[in-house]
Amino acid sequence: MPIASPRYAFTATMVSGAPPDPGVFALWEGEELIYYGRAHSIQFRLQEHLGRAGSCTARATHYGWEISSTPPTREAELLREYQRAHGRLPRCNARMA
């Protein structure tokens, strides 16, 4: 099951409202899901992605998140689900694989 979160604009102001809790997050560029990630602090990790000029996720326009007690397990589940549905990983995850 995909992340059950609304999509928020991927801006510094909106990211400041993300939780500091552990979990997973998704980044979109327009309507395309481009990245799934995990974090000890969702807010901190999203802030890191905001400051990465030149990276694959630099063009992200929206994000969503989900608190999880086991972020690595949940991230792996999301990536497997995406790969089954689309025959590939999200494009920024594929670059990092």
N, C-alpha and C positions, 0 to 999 in steps of 0.2 A: 504494500500500500504506500503510495507517495506521501510526502510530508503533508500533514493536514494543517496547513497554515495559510493565511492569506498572503498575497504577494505585497511587499512594501517597496516603495521607491528606494533604490540603492544609493542613498545620499548620506552624508555625515549626520545630518539631523535625524533621519529615520533610523539609522543604525544605532544612534545613541539610545533609542528606545528598545533595542533588542535585549534579551535577558543576559545576565552575566553567568548563567548556569551552563553546565555541560550539555552537549547535545549535537545535533546535526543541522546542516543548513543547505539550502539550494540557491544557486544563482541563475538568473535568466538574462538573456539578451533578447529583448523584445519577447516573443512567444517561445523562443527556443531555450530549453533547459540546458545550460552549458556546464554546470559543475555541481557535484555533491561533495560536501566536506564535513568533517567532524571537528569538535573543539572542546577544550576544557572550559572555555568561556565563549559562548556564541558571540557576544558583543565584541570582545577583544579580537577574535579571529576575523569577523566581518570588517572591523576597522583596519586590520592588516591588509585585507584584500582591497579595500578602498585606496590604499596608498601605493599600490603596485603598478605603476605605469609600465607599460610594455608587456605585462603578463597576459596570459590568455583571458583571465577574468577581469581585466581592466575595463572592458566594454560592457560589463554587466549593467543592466538597467533596473533589475528588481531582485529581491531576495525573499526567502521564507525560512522558517526555522522550526525545530521541534526539540524540546527538552528530552533527554534520554539518560538513563543511568548507565548505559553501555554504548557510548557513541561509536566505537569501532565496529561493534556488531551491527548496529543500526545502519551505519554507512555502508557496510558490505552488503546488507540486505537491499538497500536502495539501489546500489550499483548493479547487483544481480538482476533485480526486477527491471531496471532500465535496459540492461543488455538483452534480457529475454524479449522485451517488447520491441526494441529497435534494432537488434542485431549488432549493437556497438555500445561503447560507453559514451557518456556526455563528452563533447569535444574537448573540454579542458581537463577532464579526468584522463582521457586517452593520451593527451600530451604528457601527462605526469606519470603514466604507467610504465 
